[in-house]
Amino acid sequence: MTLAGKSVVIVGGGIGGLAAAVALRNHGAMVTLLEQAGAFREVGAGIQISPNGSRVWQALGLSPVGLRAQAVTLRNSSGAQVLQMGLPQNGPGFHLVHRADCVAALAAQAQGVAIRFNAQAVAVDAMAGRVTLSGGETLDADLVVGADGLHSVLRPVLNGAQPPFFTGQVAWRALIPGTPQDRAETQVFMGPGRHLVSYPLRGGTLRNIVAVEERKAWADEGWNHPDSPDNLRRAFAGFGGPVPGWLEQVDQVYLWGLFRHKVATRWHAGRAVLLGDAAHPTLPFMAQGANMALEDAFTLAHELDCAPDVPTGLAAYQAARRGRVLRAVEAANRNARNYHLRAPLAPLAHLALRLSQRFVPDAPLRQFGWIYDHDATKGGA
Ligand SMILES: Cc1cc2nc3c(=O)[nH]c(=O)nc-3n(C[C@H](O)[C@H](O)[C@H](O)COP(=O)(O)OP(=O)(O)OC[C@H]3O[C@@H](n4cnc5c(N)ncnc54)[C@H](O)[C@@H]3O)c2cc1C
């Protein structure tokens, strides 16, 4: 089926929605993108784009953004190295990117897409391909893409009402001034019930910090709110290495309750389809949410282009994506458990990691080859 001239309405202008807009436009579709905010706004500071996402990025016609990462280092809470994974310096690579730069690059690539801000979808009729906006206006399309994140309006239409659940984890996100000489490296500091991830951004002029703590409940009504930097410093007071120095520099911090749905059972019906966090929000512990959204976007456009009609294309898209996404979500859940081990398990697990790397140096990275080596741009999944 040719997508040329087909009308597509995308609800949501995050990384997933923008990537889908570019991918579908590249196949000739007439795309309208609806974003409820008054401008593209990416909350949180940094994002890691791994080679599977970088391949899609390049195939969308985009130049690499951010710092090319050289290594991922796991450390214990006192800062001692447990494991270091050197990252390949050829091929598509791992990139450490400011979210605003990621969104700006996608938006600049979306020429020809009709972008409407302050356009909040309040209802989707999947069978009719109709979106209703908060002001009452309706838009009809050959295809509606729900790329509207955790609180998607389309998801419950396809899967029934399933309120998001609190995962028992909160995350502080902060930016501090960086040191340009610092290595382009992601460092993960693992402690009992908590961990902290940090990496440089924008040529090292900034440093991104994401600090996660297990909590029994999330009482606040909002999903994120400004918090006192002292709460962050208190939660990670027992950590060593560079962590205390970094946290001392935090003067503004946001606290997030990490919420999830189960991966949606039904991704499509009639003329409507889900993509990105709307279909499969994940814990951030494999840094794959945005990468999966990029893969979704490319695969959706590809499968529609190859299929004889929209329903066949949408079915092929879900078949290509759901199993892979389930596996990535489960890997992130496992990392949450592994990062937060307590004594006596933590020292034993760290010793096992050190030994495994001594005998098979590339084993830690190779175990995730199924994520990073995947090439969604080659067709199929
Ligand atoms: C702490 C943390 C760190 C992370 N780090 C990484 C990482 O390193 N690498 C990675 O790959 N992923 C990471 N992720 C996950 C990643 O941020 C998300 O998976 C990704 O941003 C999802 O993109 P999306 O476009 O599907 O949804 P969103 O980013 O949620 O975008 C949805 C968009 O839709 C708009 N919208 C919502 N409802 C409506 C409506 N009704 N009408 C119109 N517009 C609407 C919203 O305003 C928003 O712009 C992280 C997440 C967290 C919480």
The ligand as an SDF file (V2000), in Angstrom:
LIG
                    3D

 53 58  0  0  0  0  0  0  0  0999 V2000
   14.1640    9.1730   34.6490 C   0  0  0  0  0  0  0  0  0  0  0  0
   13.9860    8.7090   33.2340 C   0  0  0  0  0  0  0  0  0  0  0  0
   15.1120    8.5130   32.4270 C   0  0  0  0  0  0  0  0  0  0  0  0
   14.9700    8.0010   31.1320 C   0  0  0  0  0  0  0  0  0  0  0  0
   16.0910    7.8030   30.3680 N   0  0  0  0  0  0  0  0  0  0  0  0
   15.9650    7.2450   29.1310 C   0  0  0  0  0  0  0  0  0  0  0  0
   17.1160    6.9990   28.3250 C   0  0  0  0  0  0  0  0  0  0  0  0
   18.2480    7.2770   28.7080 O   0  0  0  0  0  0  0  0  0  0  0  0
   16.9350    6.4090   27.0910 N   0  0  0  0  0  0  0  0  0  0  0  0
   15.6760    6.0870   26.6230 C   0  0  0  0  0  0  0  0  0  0  0  0
   15.5720    5.5390   25.5150 O   0  0  0  0  0  0  0  0  0  0  0  0
   14.5710    6.3560   27.3590 N   0  0  0  0  0  0  0  0  0  0  0  0
   14.6810    6.9100   28.5910 C   0  0  0  0  0  0  0  0  0  0  0  0
   13.5700    7.1750   29.3100 N   0  0  0  0  0  0  0  0  0  0  0  0
   12.2360    6.8610   28.7550 C   0  0  0  0  0  0  0  0  0  0  0  0
   11.8010    7.8960   27.7270 C   0  0  0  0  0  0  0  0  0  0  0  0
   11.8580    9.1840   28.2970 O   0  0  0  0  0  0  0  0  0  0  0  0
   10.3600    7.6300   27.2750 C   0  0  0  0  0  0  0  0  0  0  0  0
   10.1660    6.2540   27.0420 O   0  0  0  0  0  0  0  0  0  0  0  0
   10.0910    8.3800   25.9770 C   0  0  0  0  0  0  0  0  0  0  0  0
   10.2970    9.7580   26.1620 O   0  0  0  0  0  0  0  0  0  0  0  0
    8.6510    8.1200   25.5110 C   0  0  0  0  0  0  0  0  0  0  0  0
    8.3760    8.9340   24.4020 O   0  0  0  0  0  0  0  0  0  0  0  0
    6.9080    9.0790   23.8530 P   0  0  0  0  0  0  0  0  0  0  0  0
    7.0110   10.0270   22.7040 O   0  0  0  0  0  0  0  0  0  0  0  0
    6.3130    7.7410   23.6320 O   0  0  0  0  0  0  0  0  0  0  0  0
    6.0450    9.7030   25.0290 O   0  0  0  0  0  0  0  0  0  0  0  0
    6.1810   11.1490   25.8270 P   0  0  0  0  0  0  0  0  0  0  0  0
    7.6090   11.5220   25.8530 O   0  0  0  0  0  0  0  0  0  0  0  0
    5.4410   10.9480   27.0650 O   0  0  0  0  0  0  0  0  0  0  0  0
    5.4540   12.1410   24.8430 O   0  0  0  0  0  0  0  0  0  0  0  0
    4.0600   12.2460   24.7870 C   0  0  0  0  0  0  0  0  0  0  0  0
    3.6930   13.6110   24.2140 C   0  0  0  0  0  0  0  0  0  0  0  0
    2.2950   13.6350   23.9790 O   0  0  0  0  0  0  0  0  0  0  0  0
    1.7390   14.8350   24.4720 C   0  0  0  0  0  0  0  0  0  0  0  0
    0.3340   14.5300   24.8140 N   0  0  0  0  0  0  0  0  0  0  0  0
   -0.0870   13.7310   25.8350 C   0  0  0  0  0  0  0  0  0  0  0  0
   -1.4350   13.6430   25.8360 N   0  0  0  0  0  0  0  0  0  0  0  0
   -1.8560   14.3990   24.7770 C   0  0  0  0  0  0  0  0  0  0  0  0
   -3.1440   14.7090   24.2650 C   0  0  0  0  0  0  0  0  0  0  0  0
   -4.2620   14.2000   24.8210 N   0  0  0  0  0  0  0  0  0  0  0  0
   -3.2300   15.5070   23.1690 N   0  0  0  0  0  0  0  0  0  0  0  0
   -2.1120   16.0180   22.5750 C   0  0  0  0  0  0  0  0  0  0  0  0
   -0.8590   15.7720   23.0520 N   0  0  0  0  0  0  0  0  0  0  0  0
   -0.7340   14.9600   24.1280 C   0  0  0  0  0  0  0  0  0  0  0  0
    2.6090   15.1940   25.6660 C   0  0  0  0  0  0  0  0  0  0  0  0
    2.5230   16.5660   25.9720 O   0  0  0  0  0  0  0  0  0  0  0  0
    3.9810   14.7660   25.1730 C   0  0  0  0  0  0  0  0  0  0  0  0
    4.6140   15.7960   24.4340 O   0  0  0  0  0  0  0  0  0  0  0  0
   13.6760    7.7050   30.6090 C   0  0  0  0  0  0  0  0  0  0  0  0
   12.5460    7.9530   31.4000 C   0  0  0  0  0  0  0  0  0  0  0  0
   12.6870    8.4370   32.6940 C   0  0  0  0  0  0  0  0  0  0  0  0
   11.4570    8.6840   33.5430 C   0  0  0  0  0  0  0  0  0  0  0  0
  1  2  1  0
  2  3  1  0
  2 52  2  0
  3  4  2  0
  4  5  1  0
  4 50  1  0
  5  6  2  0
  6  7  1  0
  6 13  1  0
  7  8  2  0
  7  9  1  0
  9 10  1  0
 10 11  2  0
 10 12  1  0
 12 13  2  0
 13 14  1  0
 14 15  1  0
 14 50  1  0
 15 16  1  0
 16 17  1  0
 16 18  1  0
 18 19  1  0
 18 20  1  0
 20 21  1  0
 20 22  1  0
 22 23  1  0
 23 24  1  0
 24 25  2  0
 24 26  1  0
 24 27  1  0
 27 28  1  0
 28 29  2  0
 28 30  1  0
 28 31  1  0
 31 32  1  0
 32 33  1  0
 33 34  1  0
 33 48  1  0
 34 35  1  0
 35 36  1  0
 35 46  1  0
 36 37  1  0
 36 45  1  0
 37 38  2  0
 38 39  1  0
 39 40  1  0
 39 45  2  0
 40 41  1  0
 40 42  2  0
 42 43  1  0
 43 44  2  0
 44 45  1  0
 46 47  1  0
 46 48  1  0
 48 49  1  0
 50 51  2  0
 51 52  1  0
 52 53  1  0
M  END
$$$$
